[in-house]
Amino acid sequence: MAERSRDTGAGSGVGDGDRPPDGPDAAGVPRWVKVFGLVLAVLVVLAALAMLLGGGAHGPGRHLSLAPSGAVSPSPAVAAISPDAGVRARGQRT
Amino acid sequence: MTPWARKFALTVHLVFSLGWIGAVVAYLALGLSAVGAGDPATVRGCWTAMDLLGWLVIVPMALGTLATGLVIAVATPWGLVRHYWVLISLGLTLVSAVVLVLHMPSVSVAAARAQTADESELASLGGDLLHPGAGLVVLLLVAVLNVYKPRGMTRRGWRLRARKTHVISPA
């Protein structure tokens, strides 16, 4: 019984194992996707508002003001382990 | 893809994705320690560790998760855009990886700053809890989707299934 329901996914509402269920899916966008999309939209709007009200600067450079001279350098720990220039470039800005 | 290859790909994907989640939890522990520690040496150590953990573990795990997830989706009957749970998982994983890579330079800046900052400046650095905290929630959501695989096919999935089984697809 478990094997059969796993193969067809019948009645479970979920897919199982390595392949999609064989039974027919309901037409249209499932309710869980609509709910998920709605929640995501609300969160994106809230995040955008938070960024706008928080001063607008939101990116890798927002901590640059903490650096004494405005120049950015990678932490000594990462630079010591990975002397490759690409690693140093991660924390640098021209 | 043969069943053996599929299982191998799934194993690698699980290692990367669960490793990503575990590394983020460890990162959060370091961030909390940075916030709660009164000793400047501890705070500096935490930021150094966060920087190392981020670049050397979390970023590779994230990129590995993305790559192996794409391989599994494309090479198995699930496909990349046929089922909503796959599409949403891919989108969330991609966004998480992009945000991570864009965020890490600011962690490096803060970690470098922590080495020379005095106590008041160290306190102002905080613990970088927001991004990894939100990222952890997203990763757990993706994990739930990947285990439960809720049903629902996209329009493309319907068209592909109809083409395959010669059944009229719903409007």
Chai-1 contact restraints between the chains, C-beta under 6 A:
chainA,res_idxA,chainB,res_idxB,connection_type,confidence,min_distance_angstrom,max_distance_angstrom,comment,restraint_id
A,G13,B,R151,contact,1.0,0.0,6.0,A-B,restraint_1
A,V14,B,Y148,contact,1.0,0.0,6.0,A-B,restraint_2
A,V14,B,K149,contact,1.0,0.0,6.0,A-B,restraint_3
A,V14,B,P150,contact,1.0,0.0,6.0,A-B,restraint_4
A,G15,B,K149,contact,1.0,0.0,6.0,A-B,restraint_5
A,R19,B,P77,contact,1.0,0.0,6.0,A-B,restraint_6
A,P20,B,P77,contact,1.0,0.0,6.0,A-B,restraint_7
A,P20,B,W78,contact,1.0,0.0,6.0,A-B,restraint_8
A,D25,B,R151,contact,1.0,0.0,6.0,A-B,restraint_9
A,D25,B,M153,contact,1.0,0.0,6.0,A-B,restraint_10
A,A27,B,P170,contact,1.0,0.0,6.0,A-B,restraint_11
A,P30,B,G152,contact,1.0,0.0,6.0,A-B,restraint_12
A,W32,B,P150,contact,1.0,0.0,6.0,A-B,restraint_13
A,V33,B,Y84,contact,1.0,0.0,6.0,A-B,restraint_14
A,V33,B,G152,contact,1.0,0.0,6.0,A-B,restraint_15
A,P60,B,L102,contact,1.0,0.0,6.0,A-B,restraint_16
A,P60,B,P105,contact,1.0,0.0,6.0,A-B,restraint_17
A,P60,B,S106,contact,1.0,0.0,6.0,A-B,restraint_18
A,H63,B,S106,contact,1.0,0.0,6.0,A-B,restraint_19
A,H63,B,V109,contact,1.0,0.0,6.0,A-B,restraint_20
A,H63,B,A110,contact,1.0,0.0,6.0,A-B,restraint_21
A,L66,B,R113,contact,1.0,0.0,6.0,A-B,restraint_22
A,V72,B,V109,contact,1.0,0.0,6.0,A-B,restraint_23
A,S73,B,A112,contact,1.0,0.0,6.0,A-B,restraint_24
A,P74,B,S108,contact,1.0,0.0,6.0,A-B,restraint_25
A,S75,B,D51,contact,1.0,0.0,6.0,A-B,restraint_26
A,S75,B,S108,contact,1.0,0.0,6.0,A-B,restraint_27
A,S75,B,A111,contact,1.0,0.0,6.0,A-B,restraint_28
A,S75,B,A112,contact,1.0,0.0,6.0,A-B,restraint_29
A,A77,B,T48,contact,1.0,0.0,6.0,A-B,restraint_30
A,A77,B,D51,contact,1.0,0.0,6.0,A-B,restraint_31
A,A77,B,L52,contact,1.0,0.0,6.0,A-B,restraint_32
A,V78,B,D51,contact,1.0,0.0,6.0,A-B,restraint_33
A,V78,B,W55,contact,1.0,0.0,6.0,A-B,restraint_34
A,R90,B,P105,contact,1.0,0.0,6.0,A-B,restraint_35
A,G91,B,P105,contact,1.0,0.0,6.0,A-B,restraint_36
A,G91,B,S108,contact,1.0,0.0,6.0,A-B,restraint_37
A,G91,B,V109,contact,1.0,0.0,6.0,A-B,restraint_38
